[in-house]
Amino acid sequence: MTGTQQMGTRLLSARRSRGWSQARLIRELRTAAGRQGQALPADASVKRRIASWENSHGVPDEFYAGLLCEALGLAPGDLGMRDHEVHGLPDLRYPESVGAAIGAVGPLWLADLAGDASLLTADASDGPWHEASLHWLVAPDTRPFAAPADAWPRVGLTDVAMIKSTADMFAQLDDRFGGDHARHSLIQYLSRDVAPLLSGQYTEAVGRALFSMVGEALRLAGWMSYDACHHGLAQRYFVHGLRLAQDSDDRRLAGSILSAMSHQATFLGRYTQAATLARAARMGISRVATPTLLAQFHAMEARALARTGDTRACELALAEATGALDRRNNDDEPEWITYFDDVELAAEAAHCFRDVSSARRSVAHAENAVSGTHVRSDFFATMILADAQMHAGNPEEACRVAADALDLGEQLRSARCVSYLAEFRRNLARASTTTAVRDFHELAAEHRLWREAAGME
């Protein structure tokens, strides 16, 4: 019996041994929550959670686990739970089943919305990256997930299409204004409108489409949380998105989520892990790979290799990315990857050559990396060009370019953007102080992102 099944069996037994209906348990949970100054959602929502737990389709998060123990007067072990699952951050293991993923992601959204400080400030760790990628790579063919026959609501492809349209809107907001702009609203939508659908009744075909679409939404939630530098939270969203992609049999989406993990790992200085994740993404979709996806995965590997100082391996990975992108046909690509084009690859190359101290080549690629259509990407490309000019010994030109980036960034709410500026500030402090540099400091002081970067020093 798995841990999830054991917990479900013990919870059902504990409730029935007291002669309680689910409605009575809900009342007791409300009372326990009230003593903590907390409120629960509508009865129907809580009832679906209880039914899911008792049917072994997931486990309660820290908040609900604590309430159950208090309401039933039991210790965590009496319900088949370990103490850290009641007192501590939600476990970051790769979900053992799609039911476990469904049971875990709803409470994760609620904890995020509640502003759980320990969750928002949690660090990413190497273990979950390794475990998730390995489990996905060696996973057997997925079996259809059987939703309970009495589940509600009934879910159809129209519901999936609605999630897609809404997620697309949030992706556009993320691109234009940064991850910290509408991130909370996205999570609110997923918690309020999407969570009930995951616990609803659907056919196998609809279920797979639903898991794939929610996996995409979780990838977006992960990217936005990463952009806001909530790294442990982002890692949780990526891991759960990967599990749903696995159960939807969407190998391409799963590879894209591993690629996002690689990007985050490089940003956090875990370069070996980042390269491994990019290779796992490429290996795992070999049967269904498209040129654009392969190009992105090679580019992510190149980014990680550049940080290790392995110039030769980095150049080989970039060459593979270029060759793959030359073979692309957007009509055959997933819609969500068509943004990765020559401009995006130029930006990745500019990062790489900056990191292997080839300022001239970094400048050349960065100058080709501004599209004028993606605000945040253009900001990063412009800052890489500023960094490259600085490394090339041209601080005045670097300041002129950085001023352009500050104008671009005025509308962005992105902790990652602030980190790029903080690095530029440190490099600029080592440059000679000329009139142009002094003028830039005076101009930059008027910009919000520059002031936020100063606060990181």
C-alpha positions in Angstrom: 0.0 0.0 0.0 1.4 3.4 -1.0 1.7 6.3 1.5 -1.2 8.0 -0.3 -3.4 4.9 0.0 -2.5 4.5 3.6 -3.3 8.0 4.5 -6.7 7.8 2.6 -7.6 4.6 4.4 -6.8 5.9 7.8 -8.6 9.2 7.3 -11.7 7.4 6.1 -11.5 5.1 9.1 -11.0 7.9 11.6 -14.0 9.8 10.3 -16.3 6.8 10.2 -15.2 5.5 13.6 -16.5 8.8 15.1 -19.8 8.4 13.2 -19.1 11.7 11.3 -20.4 12.5 7.9 -18.2 14.5 5.6 -20.4 17.5 6.4 -19.6 17.1 10.1 -15.9 16.8 9.4 -16.1 20.0 7.3 -17.8 21.8 10.3 -15.0 20.6 12.6 -12.3 21.8 10.1 -14.0 25.2 10.0 -13.9 25.4 13.8 -10.2 24.4 13.9 -9.4 26.9 11.1 -11.3 29.7 13.0 -9.2 29.1 16.1 -6.2 30.0 13.8 -7.9 33.1 12.4 -8.2 31.3 9.0 -11.2 30.7 6.7 -12.0 27.8 4.5 -13.5 27.9 1.0 -17.1 26.9 0.3 -18.4 23.5 1.6 -18.5 22.0 -1.9 -14.8 22.7 -2.4 -13.8 21.3 0.9 -16.0 18.2 0.4 -14.2 17.5 -2.9 -10.9 17.7 -1.1 -12.0 15.3 1.5 -13.4 12.9 -1.0 -10.1 13.1 -3.0 -8.0 12.3 0.1 -10.2 9.4 1.2 -10.1 7.9 -2.3 -6.3 8.1 -2.2 -6.2 10.7 -5.0 -3.7 13.0 -3.2 -2.7 14.1 0.3 -3.5 17.2 2.2 -1.0 20.0 2.3 0.5 21.3 5.5 -2.4 23.6 6.3 -5.2 21.0 5.8 -3.1 18.2 7.4 -2.8 20.3 10.6 -6.5 21.0 10.6 -7.3 17.3 10.2 -5.1 16.3 13.0 -6.6 19.0 15.3 -10.2 18.3 14.3 -9.8 14.5 14.8 -7.5 14.7 17.8 -4.9 12.6 16.2 -1.1 12.7 15.7 0.3 12.9 12.1 1.4 9.3 12.3 -2.1 8.2 13.2 -3.2 9.4 9.7 -0.2 7.9 7.9 1.6 11.3 7.6 5.0 12.2 8.7 5.5 15.1 11.0 7.2 17.4 8.5 4.1 17.1 6.2 2.2 18.8 8.9 4.8 21.2 10.2 7.0 22.5 7.4 7.1 23.3 3.7 5.0 21.1 1.4 7.0 18.1 0.3 8.9 18.5 -3.0 9.0 15.0 -4.1 7.9 14.0 -7.7 4.2 13.0 -7.3 3.9 9.3 -7.3 0.7 9.4 -9.4 -1.5 11.9 -11.2 -3.9 11.7 -8.3 -1.2 12.8 -6.0 -0.3 15.7 -8.3 -3.9 16.8 -8.4 -4.2 16.5 -4.6 -1.0 18.5 -4.0 -1.2 21.4 -6.5 -4.5 22.9 -5.2 -3.2 23.3 -1.7 0.1 24.7 -3.2 -1.9 27.4 -5.0 -3.7 28.2 -1.7 -0.5 28.5 0.2 0.9 30.8 -2.5 -2.2 33.0 -2.4 -2.0 33.1 1.4 1.5 34.6 1.1 3.2 31.8 3.1 6.5 33.5 3.8 8.4 30.2 4.1 7.1 29.1 0.7 7.9 32.4 -1.1 11.4 32.6 0.3 12.3 28.9 0.0 15.4 28.1 -2.0 15.5 25.7 -4.9 17.5 22.5 -4.3 19.3 20.0 -6.5 17.4 16.9 -5.4 14.0 17.7 -6.9 15.6 18.5 -10.3 17.4 15.2 -10.4 14.5 13.1 -9.1 11.9 14.7 -11.4 14.0 14.4 -14.5 15.0 10.8 -13.7 11.4 9.7 -12.9 10.1 11.2 -16.1 12.8 9.7 -18.2 12.2 6.1 -17.0 8.5 6.4 -16.4 6.4 3.6 -18.0 3.6 4.4 -20.4 1.0 6.3 -18.6 -2.4 4.6 -17.8 -5.6 6.5 -18.2 -6.6 8.3 -15.0 -10.1 7.2 -13.9 -12.0 10.2 -12.4 -14.5 9.1 -9.8 -17.9 8.4 -11.4 -19.7 10.7 -9.0 -17.1 13.5 -9.4 -18.4 17.0 -10.2 -18.3 19.1 -12.3 -18.4 17.4 -15.7 -15.4 18.6 -17.8 -15.3 18.9 -21.6 -12.9 20.2 -24.2 -14.6 23.6 -24.0 -13.4 23.9 -20.4 -9.8 23.1 -21.6 -10.1 25.7 -24.4 -11.1 28.3 -21.8 -8.1 27.5 -19.7 -5.9 27.9 -22.7 -7.3 31.3 -23.6 -6.9 32.6 -20.1 -3.4 31.2 -19.7 -2.4 32.8 -23.1 -3.6 36.2 -21.7 -1.5 35.8 -18.6 1.5 34.8 -20.8 1.2 38.0 -22.7 1.0 40.0 -19.5 4.1 38.2 -18.2 6.0 39.0 -21.4 5.1 42.6 -21.4 5.2 43.5 -17.7 7.3 40.8 -16.0 6.5 37.9 -13.8 5.6 39.9 -10.6 2.9 41.9 -12.4 0.0 39.4 -12.7 1.5 36.3 -11.0 -0.9 36.5 -8.1 -3.9 36.8 -10.4 -2.8 33.8 -12.4 -2.6 31.7 -9.2 -5.9 33.0 -8.1 -7.5 31.9 -11.4 -5.9 28.4 -11.2 -7.0 27.9 -7.6 -10.6 29.2 -8.0 -11.5 28.0 -11.6 -9.1 25.3 -12.5 -8.7 23.3 -9.3 -12.4 22.1 -9.3 -12.0 20.9 -12.9 -9.0 18.7 -12.0 -11.2 17.0 -9.5 -14.2 16.7 -11.9 -15.4 14.0 -14.2 -14.0 13.6 -17.7 -13.2 11.1 -20.3 -9.7 9.8 -20.9 -9.3 12.1 -24.0 -10.5 15.1 -22.1 -8.4 14.2 -19.1 -5.2 14.1 -21.1 -6.0 17.4 -22.8 -6.8 18.9 -19.4 -3.6 17.7 -17.8 -1.6 19.0 -20.7 -3.2 22.4 -20.5 -2.8 22.7 -16.8 0.8 21.5 -17.2 1.3 24.5 -19.5 -0.3 26.8 -17.0 2.0 25.4 -14.2 5.0 26.0 -16.5 3.9 29.6 -16.8 3.3 29.8 -13.0 6.9 28.5 -12.6 8.4 31.0 -15.0 6.6 33.9 -13.4 7.6 32.8 -9.9 11.2 32.3 -11.1 11.1 35.8 -12.7 10.0 37.1 -9.3 12.8 35.2 -7.7 10.5 32.9 -5.7 12.8 30.0 -6.5 11.6 27.2 -4.3 8.0 28.0 -5.3 8.9 28.0 -9.0 10.6 24.7 -8.6 7.5 23.2 -7.1 5.3 24.5 -10.0 7.8 23.1 -12.5 7.8 19.6 -10.8 4.0 19.4 -10.6 3.7 20.6 -14.2 6.1 17.9 -15.3 4.0 15.2 -13.6 0.8 16.4 -15.3 2.7 16.6 -18.7 3.8 12.9 -18.1 0.2 11.8 -17.5 -1.1 13.7 -20.5 1.6 11.9 -22.5 2.8 15.3 -23.8 6.5 14.6 -24.1 7.2 17.9 -25.8 5.7 19.9 -23.0 7.6 17.8 -20.4 10.8 18.5 -22.3 10.0 22.2 -22.3 9.5 22.2 -18.5 12.9 20.5 -18.0 14.3 23.2 -20.2 12.8 25.9 -17.9 14.3 24.1 -14.9 17.7 24.2 -16.7 17.3 27.9 -17.2 16.5 28.5 -13.5 19.4 26.2 -12.4 21.9 28.3 -14.5 20.6 31.5 -13.0 21.1 30.0 -9.5 24.7 28.9 -10.3 23.9 25.2 -10.5 25.6 24.8 -13.8 26.3 21.0 -13.9 22.7 20.4 -12.9 21.5 22.8 -15.5 23.4 21.1 -18.3 22.1 17.7 -17.2 18.5 19.0 -17.2 18.9 20.3 -20.8 20.3 17.0 -21.9 17.5 15.1 -20.2 15.0 17.3 -22.0 16.6 16.4 -25.4 16.9 12.7 -24.6 13.4 12.4 -23.3 11.6 13.8 -26.4 13.9 12.2 -29.0 11.0 10.3 -30.6 8.8 13.4 -31.0 11.4 16.2 -31.1 10.9 19.2 -33.3 13.8 21.4 -34.6 12.8 24.4 -32.5 12.6 22.4 -29.3 16.0 20.9 -30.0 17.4 24.3 -30.7 16.2 25.6 -27.3 17.5 22.6 -25.4 20.9 22.9 -27.0 20.9 26.6 -26.2 20.1 25.9 -22.5 23.0 23.4 -22.4 25.3 26.0 -24.0 24.2 28.6 -21.4 25.2 26.2 -18.6 28.5 25.1 -20.2 29.5 28.7 -20.8 29.2 29.3 -17.0 31.5 26.4 -16.4 34.1 27.9 -18.7 34.0 25.1 -21.2 34.2 27.3 -24.3 34.6 24.5 -26.8 31.6 22.5 -25.5 29.5 25.7 -25.4 30.4 26.5 -29.0 29.4 23.0 -30.1 26.1 23.2 -28.3 25.4 26.6 -30.0 26.3 25.2 -33.4 23.8 22.3 -32.8 21.2 24.9 -31.8 21.8 27.0 -34.9 21.6 23.9 -37.2 18.4 22.7 -35.6 16.7 26.1 -35.9 17.6 26.3 -39.6 15.5 23.2 -40.1 12.4 24.5 -38.4 8.9 24.7 -39.8 6.6 26.6 -37.5 3.6 24.7 -38.9 4.9 21.5 -37.3 5.9 23.1 -34.0 3.9 23.4 -30.8 2.3 26.9 -30.7 4.0 27.7 -27.4 7.6 27.3 -28.8 7.3 29.3 -32.0 8.5 32.4 -30.1 12.0 30.8 -30.1 13.5 32.2 -33.3 16.8 33.6 -34.6 16.5 36.7 -32.3 16.0 34.5 -29.2 18.9 32.3 -30.2 21.1 35.4 -30.7 20.2 36.5 -27.1 21.3 33.1 -25.8 24.5 33.2 -27.8 25.2 36.7 -26.4 24.8 35.4 -22.9 27.2 32.5 -23.7 29.9 34.6 -25.2 29.7 37.1 -22.4 30.2 34.3 -19.9 33.3 32.9 -21.7 34.8 36.4 -21.9 34.4 36.9 -25.6 33.1 40.4 -25.5 33.4 41.1 -29.3 31.2 38.1 -30.2 28.8 38.9 -27.3 28.4 42.4 -28.7 27.7 41.0 -32.2 25.0 38.6 -31.1 23.4 41.0 -28.6 23.0 43.6 -31.3 20.9 41.0 -33.2 18.9 40.0 -30.1 16.4 42.9 -29.8 13.2 42.1 -31.6 11.0 45.1 -30.5 8.2 42.7 -29.8 9.1 41.1 -26.4 9.7 43.7 -23.7 11.4 41.6 -21.1 13.5 39.7 -23.6 14.6 42.9 -25.2 15.5 44.2 -21.7 17.8 41.2 -21.1 19.3 41.4 -24.5 20.0 45.1 -24.1 21.6 44.6 -20.7 23.8 41.8 -22.1 24.9 44.2 -24.8 25.7 46.8 -22.1 27.7 44.1 -20.1 29.6 43.1 -23.3 30.5 46.7 -24.0 31.7 47.1 -20.5 33.9 44.0 -20.8 35.2 45.3 -24.1 36.5 48.4 -22.3 33.8 50.8 -23.5 32.1 52.1 -20.3 30.6 55.1 -22.0 28.9 53.0 -24.7 27.9 50.5 -22.0 26.2 53.4 -20.1 24.4 54.5 -23.3 23.0 51.0 -23.9 22.1 50.5 -20.2 20.1 53.7 -20.4 18.1 52.2 -23.2 17.5 49.1 -21.1 16.2 51.2 -18.2 13.7 52.9 -20.5 12.5 49.4 -21.6 12.4 48.2 -18.0 10.2 51.0 -16.6 7.1 48.9 -17.0 8.6 45.6 -15.8 8.0 44.0 -12.4 10.8 41.4 -12.5 13.3 40.6 -9.8 15.5 38.9 -12.5 15.7 42.2 -14.3 16.8 43.9 -11.1 19.5 41.2 -10.7 20.9 42.0 -14.1 21.1 45.7 -13.2 22.7 44.9 -9.9 25.5 43.0 -11.7 26.0 45.9 -14.1 26.2 48.3 -11.2 29.0 46.3 -9.7 30.9 46.2 -13.0 30.4 49.9 -13.5 31.8 50.7 -10.0 35.1 49.2 -11.2 35.2 51.4 -14.3 36.9 54.7 -14.6 34.6 57.6 -13.6 34.1 59.8 -16.6 31.6 62.6 -17.4 29.5 60.1 -19.3 29.5 57.6 -16.4 28.6 60.4 -13.9 25.8 61.5 -16.2 24.5 58.0 -16.4 24.4 57.6 -12.7 22.3 60.8 -12.4 19.9 59.6 -15.2 19.6 56.1 -13.8 18.7 57.3 -10.3 15.4 58.4 -11.8 14.5 54.8 -12.7 12.7 52.4 -10.3 14.6 49.3 -11.3 18.0 51.0 -10.8 16.9 52.1 -7.3 15.8 48.5 -6.6 19.2 47.2 -7.8 20.9 49.6 -5.5 19.0 48.1 -2.6 20.6 44.7 -3.4 24.1 46.0 -2.6 
